[in-house]
Amino acid sequence: MSAMSAVNPKMLDAATIEGLCRQAAGGNGDALEQLLCHYHRRLIGFVRRKIGVQWQARIDAEDVVQEAYVAAFESISGFNYGGEDSFYHWMTRIIDHRFYSQVRQLSTQKRSTAREVTPAGSSYNAMLERCFRDSTTPSRLAQHEDAAGALMNCIARLPEEYREVVQRVYLDQEPMSRVAADLKRTEDAVRRMAGRALERLEACMGRASQYLSRPS
């Protein structure tokens, strides 16, 4: 059975959520993607509250959620449905683990050498514009927070090496030469890889736009 596509994420009822959960746990990546889009606003709000004032200059909510989405695709087979909000609570536990891992890492750094984060929201907006550059989809959609959540899903579904290139080249805007050196590849090879990854993201976002709610 395929994922229940073309459904407004705000309109999912309990039976639909249960069906998507069971499909996702059975290995249906499209169903998992739709669940993550459905809960994205709640999940990003959850991690922003955890970050609070104490960590807001050093931990980026979008980075934490992106890591959590990758972990969700890797571990969804271990999820057991236990009610309408069981998937949301499962995701918050993954987010907790990712958040506290970053806190532990930052706590070992000296304040004088610790980096302060640049908010990732603008980087995701730029990526959305890339993904929709040849589309007739209204540009307002690319600015919608639900679309940013869908993009995080699409990035999470990329092969690991493609995902690293997207993160470093497009989101973190690292020099191509540094990324190539770390990956032990030529700059041309990394540039081609980045282009192929972007093509996959464009295709994924085209599909995901079917069940994103449009801004009024």
FIGURO-465923 format. One line per field, with one value per residue (C-alpha): residue in three letters; x, y negated, z. Coordinates in steps of 0.25 Angstrom, whole numbers, always signed. Layout:
! residues N
rest: (ala,...)
xx: (X,...)
yy: (Y,...)
zz: (Z,...)
***
This chain:
! residues 216
rest: (met,ser,ala,met,ser,ala,val,asn,pro,lys,met,leu,asp,ala,ala,thr,ile,glu,gly,leu,cys,arg,gln,ala,ala,gly,gly,asn,gly,asp,ala,leu,glu,gln,leu,leu,cys,his,tyr,his,arg,arg,leu,ile,gly,phe,val,arg,arg,lys,ile,gly,val,gln,trp,gln,ala,arg,ile,asp,ala,glu,asp,val,val,gln,glu,ala,tyr,val,ala,ala,phe,glu,ser,ile,ser,gly,phe,asn,tyr,gly,gly,glu,asp,ser,phe,tyr,his,trp,met,thr,arg,ile,ile,asp,his,arg,phe,tyr,ser,gln,val,arg,gln,leu,ser,thr,gln,lys,arg,ser,thr,ala,arg,glu,val,thr,pro,ala,gly,ser,ser,tyr,asn,ala,met,leu,glu,arg,cys,phe,arg,asp,ser,thr,thr,pro,ser,arg,leu,ala,gln,his,glu,asp,ala,ala,gly,ala,leu,met,asn,cys,ile,ala,arg,leu,pro,glu,glu,tyr,arg,glu,val,val,gln,arg,val,tyr,leu,asp,gln,glu,pro,met,ser,arg,val,ala,ala,asp,leu,lys,arg,thr,glu,asp,ala,val,arg,arg,met,ala,gly,arg,ala,leu,glu,arg,leu,glu,ala,cys,met,gly,arg,ala,ser,gln,tyr,leu,ser,arg,pro,ser)
xx: (+0,+6,+7,-6,-1,-8,-14,-13,-4,-13,-25,-20,-29,-26,-28,-20,-8,-9,-8,+4,+11,+9,+13,+26,+30,+29,+39,+30,+39,+28,+19,+30,+32,+18,+17,+30,+23,+10,+18,+29,+23,+21,+35,+42,+34,+38,+53,+53,+47,+58,+69,+63,+71,+83,+87,+80,+93,+100,+90,+82,+68,+68,+81,+76,+63,+71,+79,+67,+60,+72,+72,+57,+59,+70,+63,+48,+47,+48,+36,+23,+10,+3,-7,-9,+2,+12,+20,+21,+26,+36,+42,+43,+52,+61,+61,+65,+77,+82,+80,+87,+98,+101,+100,+110,+119,+118,+120,+134,+138,+144,+134,+145,+147,+133,+126,+113,+103,+97,+82,+80,+66,+72,+80,+68,+60,+71,+71,+56,+58,+68,+58,+46,+54,+48,+35,+21,+19,+17,+29,+21,+21,+37,+36,+26,+31,+24,+32,+45,+41,+39,+53,+59,+51,+57,+71,+70,+66,+79,+90,+100,+111,+101,+95,+108,+111,+97,+100,+114,+113,+98,+95,+108,+114,+127,+138,+137,+152,+151,+139,+147,+159,+152,+145,+158,+151,+154,+146,+139,+135,+129,+122,+116,+111,+105,+98,+92,+88,+81,+73,+69,+64,+56,+49,+46,+41,+32,+25,+25,+18,+5,+3,+8,-2,-2,-1,-14)
yy: (+0,-14,-26,-34,-46,-59,-60,-74,-71,-79,-70,-56,-49,-38,-27,-33,-35,-21,-16,-25,-20,-6,-8,-16,-5,+5,-2,-12,-25,-33,-30,-34,-47,-51,-48,-57,-68,-67,-68,-78,-90,-84,-77,-90,-97,-86,-88,-103,-102,-93,-102,-114,-126,-118,-111,-120,-126,-113,-102,-104,-98,-94,-87,-78,-75,-72,-62,-56,-54,-46,-37,-35,-29,-21,-15,-15,+0,-1,-10,-3,-10,-13,-23,-36,-44,-32,-36,-50,-46,-36,-47,-56,-45,-45,-61,-60,-51,-60,-73,-67,-62,-76,-81,-72,-75,-90,-89,-83,-95,-108,-119,-127,-117,-112,-116,-124,-119,-126,-123,-112,-117,-126,-115,-106,-117,-119,-104,-104,-115,-106,-94,-102,-111,-104,-102,-109,-107,-121,-126,-128,-113,-113,-123,-114,-107,-94,-94,-96,-83,-76,-80,-74,-61,-61,-64,-53,-43,-46,-36,-40,-45,-54,-59,-63,-71,-78,-81,-87,-93,-98,-100,-103,-110,-104,-106,-95,-93,-89,-80,-73,-71,-65,-55,-52,-56,-67,-80,-76,-62,-69,-80,-69,-61,-74,-76,-62,-63,-76,-69,-58,-69,-76,-63,-60,-74,-73,-61,-67,-79,-71,-70,-83,-94,-106,-120,-128)
zz: (+0,-4,+5,+6,-2,-6,+8,+15,+27,+36,+32,+36,+45,+55,+45,+35,+44,+49,+35,+32,+45,+41,+27,+32,+42,+31,+22,+14,+13,+7,+19,+28,+20,+21,+36,+38,+30,+38,+51,+47,+53,+67,+66,+62,+74,+83,+80,+81,+95,+99,+94,+101,+104,+110,+97,+86,+82,+81,+76,+64,+64,+49,+51,+62,+55,+42,+50,+56,+43,+38,+51,+48,+34,+40,+52,+48,+48,+63,+65,+70,+69,+82,+79,+71,+77,+79,+67,+71,+85,+78,+70,+83,+89,+77,+77,+92,+89,+78,+86,+99,+90,+85,+99,+104,+93,+95,+110,+108,+100,+105,+104,+97,+86,+85,+72,+71,+62,+50,+49,+38,+34,+23,+18,+16,+10,+0,-3,-5,-15,-23,-22,-28,-37,-50,-44,-45,-30,-24,-17,-5,-3,-2,+10,+17,+29,+25,+12,+21,+28,+15,+10,+23,+20,+6,+11,+21,+10,+2,+2,+13,+4,-4,+9,+14,+2,+2,+17,+15,+1,+1,+15,+22,+10,+12,+1,-9,-8,+7,+5,-7,+2,+13,+4,-4,-17,-27,-27,-40,-34,-22,-31,-39,-27,-22,-35,-34,-20,-24,-35,-25,-15,-26,-30,-15,-13,-25,-19,-5,-10,-12,+3,+8,+12,+4,+11,+10)
***
